[in-house]
Amino acid sequence: MATGFAATISAWAAATKQRQTAVFRSSAQRVANEVRQTVNEGGRLPIKTGNLRRSLLASTTALPTVSTAKDFSDQSGEIALTIGTAELGQTVYLGFQAAYARRLNNGFVGEDSKGRSYNQEGYHFIEGVAQQWQRIVAEEAVRLQGQVAGAFARP
C-alpha cells in the first residue's frame, strides 16, 4: 500500500472525481425536474393532461426521438436511472417524445397540415432551463459541499 505524498494525492484525486460526478448527476437530475415543472408550479411547462411532462426521456447515447404514441407513461424512474449511472464526461440527453412538444416550446404561427390557423406563443420551457445550467451546477456544488462538510462536523 502506498503511503506519503503520492497516496495523499491519489486519494484526493479519487475523492475529487467522486464529488465532480455527484455534482454532474445531481445537476442533470435537477434540470430534468425543472424542465418538467409546470406553469402552475412556477415553471414554464404548459399542462393540460400531463402527457407532455410524462413524455420526457433521458439517454446517454442520443437525443430521444419524437414518438407517434398518443399517451406516455411516467418516465421518472428511467430518467433517474439513466442520470444516476451516467459517467463524468458523458452527455445526458433529455428530450420530449410528444410530437407537439416543439410547437409548445417554440410557438407556432401559421396553418398546420390540417388547415387550422394558429398564432401560438411558445413557452420556451427547454431553453428556460438550459440557460440555467451554470447556476444549477453552482448551487448543486454548494449543496453537496455542505453535505460533505456536515458529514465531518462534530456534534
C-alpha positions in Angstrom: 0.0 0.0 0.0 1.4 3.4 -1.0 1.9 5.9 1.7 3.0 9.5 2.0 2.6 12.3 -0.5 1.7 10.1 -3.5 -1.0 8.3 -1.6 -2.4 11.5 -0.4 -2.6 12.9 -3.9 -4.2 9.7 -5.2 -6.8 9.8 -2.5 -7.5 13.5 -3.1 -7.9 12.9 -6.9 -10.3 10.0 -6.3 -12.4 12.0 -3.9 -12.4 14.9 -6.3 -13.7 12.8 -9.2 -16.4 11.3 -6.9 -17.5 14.8 -6.0 -17.5 16.0 -9.6 -19.6 13.0 -10.6 -22.1 13.7 -7.8 -22.4 17.4 -8.9 -22.8 16.4 -12.5 -25.5 13.8 -11.7 -27.4 15.9 -9.3 -27.3 18.9 -11.7 -28.6 16.8 -14.6 -31.4 15.4 -12.4 -32.3 18.9 -11.3 -32.5 20.0 -15.0 -34.8 17.0 -15.7 -37.0 18.0 -12.7 -37.1 21.7 -13.6 -37.9 21.2 -17.3 -41.0 19.2 -16.2 -42.1 21.9 -13.7 -45.5 23.2 -14.9 -46.7 26.7 -15.2 -49.0 26.0 -12.2 -45.9 25.0 -10.2 -43.9 28.1 -11.1 -42.2 26.6 -14.2 -42.7 27.1 -17.9 -44.2 23.7 -19.0 -47.8 24.1 -20.0 -50.1 21.4 -18.7 -53.4 20.1 -19.7 -53.3 16.3 -19.2 -49.7 15.8 -18.1 -48.9 13.8 -21.2 -46.2 16.2 -22.4 -44.5 16.1 -19.0 -44.6 12.3 -19.0 -43.0 12.2 -22.5 -39.6 13.4 -21.2 -37.0 10.7 -21.7 -33.3 10.6 -20.8 -30.5 8.8 -22.7 -26.7 8.8 -22.7 -26.4 7.6 -26.3 -28.6 10.0 -28.4 -31.4 12.6 -28.1 -34.7 10.8 -27.6 -36.8 10.9 -30.7 -40.3 12.0 -31.3 -42.8 9.2 -30.9 -46.1 8.6 -32.6 -47.6 7.4 -29.3 -50.6 9.3 -28.1 -50.2 8.6 -24.4 -46.9 8.4 -22.4 -46.3 6.7 -19.1 -44.2 8.4 -16.3 -40.5 8.0 -17.1 -39.2 9.5 -13.8 -37.6 6.2 -12.7 -35.9 5.6 -16.0 -34.7 9.2 -16.1 -33.2 8.9 -12.6 -31.6 5.6 -13.5 -30.0 7.0 -16.7 -28.7 10.1 -14.9 -27.7 8.1 -11.8 -25.5 5.8 -13.9 -24.0 8.5 -16.2 -20.3 8.8 -16.0 -18.5 12.1 -15.7 -17.8 13.4 -19.2 -20.8 11.6 -20.7 -23.6 13.6 -22.3 -27.0 13.2 -20.8 -29.7 13.9 -23.5 -33.1 14.9 -22.3 -35.9 15.1 -24.9 -39.6 15.2 -25.1 -41.2 12.4 -27.2 -44.5 14.0 -27.7 -44.8 15.3 -31.2 -46.4 18.6 -30.1 -43.5 19.4 -27.7 -41.7 21.5 -30.3 -44.7 23.6 -31.1 -45.5 24.3 -27.4 -41.8 25.1 -26.7 -41.1 27.3 -29.8 -44.6 28.6 -30.6 -46.3 28.3 -34.0 -47.8 30.9 -36.3 -49.5 29.8 -39.5 -51.5 27.0 -40.8 -50.9 23.4 -39.8 -51.2 20.3 -42.0 -54.9 20.0 -41.3 -55.6 23.6 -42.4 -56.1 25.1 -38.9 -54.7 28.6 -38.3 -52.6 29.2 -35.2 -50.9 32.2 -33.5 -49.5 30.4 -30.5 -46.7 31.9 -28.5 -44.0 29.5 -27.2 -43.5 28.6 -23.6 -39.7 28.2 -24.1 -39.5 25.6 -21.3 -36.5 23.9 -22.7 -34.3 27.0 -23.2 -35.6 28.4 -19.9 -34.0 25.6 -18.0 -31.0 25.1 -20.3 -30.0 28.7 -19.7 -29.9 28.0 -16.0 -27.3 25.2 -16.3 -24.4 27.1 -14.8 -26.5 28.4 -11.9 -27.8 24.9 -11.2 -24.3 23.4 -11.2 -23.0 26.1 -8.9 -26.0 25.6 -6.5 -25.6 21.8 -6.5 -21.8 22.1 -5.9 -22.5 24.3 -2.8 -25.3 22.0 -1.6 -23.2 18.8 -1.9 -20.2 20.5 -0.4 -22.4 21.4 2.6 -23.4 17.7 2.9 -19.8 16.6 2.8 -18.8 19.2 5.4 -21.8 18.3 7.5 -20.7 14.7 7.5 -17.5 15.6 9.2 -18.9 18.1 11.6 -18.5 17.4 15.3 -21.6 17.1 17.4 
